[in-house]
Amino acid sequence: MEKIFVFLHVLGAMLFLGNIITTAFWKLQADRSRDPEQRHRAALAVMRADYALTIPGLILLVVFGVLTAHAYGYSMAELNWLTASIGLFALSGILWGAVLLLCQLAMIRHSESGIPSGELPKAYDQASARWNLWGTVNTIIPIIVLFLMVVKP
């Protein structure tokens, strides 16, 4: 049973990391186009991808991560690679909810308002720049967690 837990945990990591990296790539490509409609579609797609892929990946990661840790007898009561990973992963979730989600909603709202005029408001660029900065930070954090999970220092 432990191997199934590990498989589902790794599948969650693939969905989670794969989606956050891929959506960032396509969002940045849309921004480079300067086309308001393309940027709006990308902003919507980021939100949809979070619900379709990132959140299910997150659920798999958490549920099967806990089950795997329990099955293999890893301690969650002391400071180690596992508890550091859990803390970093929690920080990533807090950043998504407190910063990135709000930026995504602002990008959708502002990009939608710019489509009729063919020009996006400055508020879109501000929300996009914040999303780019904090999205980069929030991509690095799970990569560090992945490193900790593989290396187990």
N, C-alpha and C positions, 0 to 999 in steps of 0.2 A: 504494500500500500504506500510505503514511503516514496517509492519511485514515481508513482502516479502523482503524489503531492508535489514532488520536485518538478515533474513535467508541467503540471498546471501552473506552478509558480513561475517557471521559465517562460511559458506561453504568455502569462500575464506581463512579464518583463518585456517580451517582444512587442506585444500590443502597445503597452504603455510608452516605452522608449521609441519604438518605431513610429508611432503616431506623432509624438511631440516633435520629433526631428523632421518628419515628412511635412507636417502642416506648417512648420516654420519655413521650410524651404519654399513651399508653394505660396505662402503669404508674402514672403520677401520677393519672389518673382512677380507677383501681382503688383506689389508696391513699385517695383522698378518700371513696370509698364506705364505708370501714371494714369492708366485708364480707370475712371471712377467706377464703371460697371464691373470690371474685372476685380478691382479692389473690394468692392462690396460683396461680390460672389465669394471671394477668398475669405473675407471676414466671417461670412455666414458658414462657409465650409469648415473653418477652424472650430467654430462652436459645435457644428454637427459632428465633426470628427471626435471632439472631446466626449460627446454623449455616446457615440457609436463605438469608439475604440479605446479612448483613454480611460474612461470610467470603468468599463468592463475589465480592462487590463489592471486597473487599480484594485478592483474587487478580487480578481484572481491572485494578484500579488499579496494582498493582505491576508485573505483567507487561507490560501495554501502556503504562504510564508509562515504563518503562525502554526498551522498543522505540521509543516515540515520541521520547524524548530522543535516543536513538542515531540514529534516522532523520533527525532535524532537526539533528544535530550539536551539541546542547547539552552544555556542559562539566559534568561531574560531579567534576572535579578541583580546583575552586576554590570559594570561598564566594560563592554567588550565590542568586537566588530559588529555583533548583531544588534546590541542596544544603540550603538552609534548609528548604524544603518536605519534603525527604526526612527530615531530622533531626526535624522536628516530627511527621511521620507516624510515625516510629519511636517517638518519645516517647508518642504516642497508643496505639500497640500495647503498649508496656511498661505504661502505666497500665491498659489493659484487662486484660492478663494478671495483673498484680500486685495490682490493687485491685478493679476492677469485676467480673471473673469470680468472685473469691472472695465478693464481696457478693451476686452473683446466686445462687451456690450456697447461701449462708447464708439468703437470702430464701426460696428453694425449701424448704430443710430446715425452717426455722422456721415458714413459713406452712403447710406440710403438718401439722406437729405441732399447730397451733392450730385446725385445722378441726373436730375432734371437740368441742372445748370451746366453739367459737364465738368464741374470743378469741385473738388472736395474742400470742405472748410479746414482752416488751420487746426481746428480741434481734432480732426481725424489724424492729422500728422502728429500731433502731440500725443494722442492715445496710442498711435502706432509706434512711436519712438519709445514710449514707456513699456509697451508690450515687447518690443525688440530687446530692450535692456534687461527687463526682469525675466523675459522668456529665455534669454541666454543663461542667466543665473539659474533659472529653474530647470534648465536642461543639464547644466553641469552637475547640479546636486544629485539627480538620479544616476548619472554616470559614475560619480564618486561612490554612491551606494552599490552600484553594479560591481565596481572594483572591489569594494569591501566584501561583497557576497562571494566573489570568485576567489580572492586571495585569502580571506579570513585571517588577517594579521593578528 
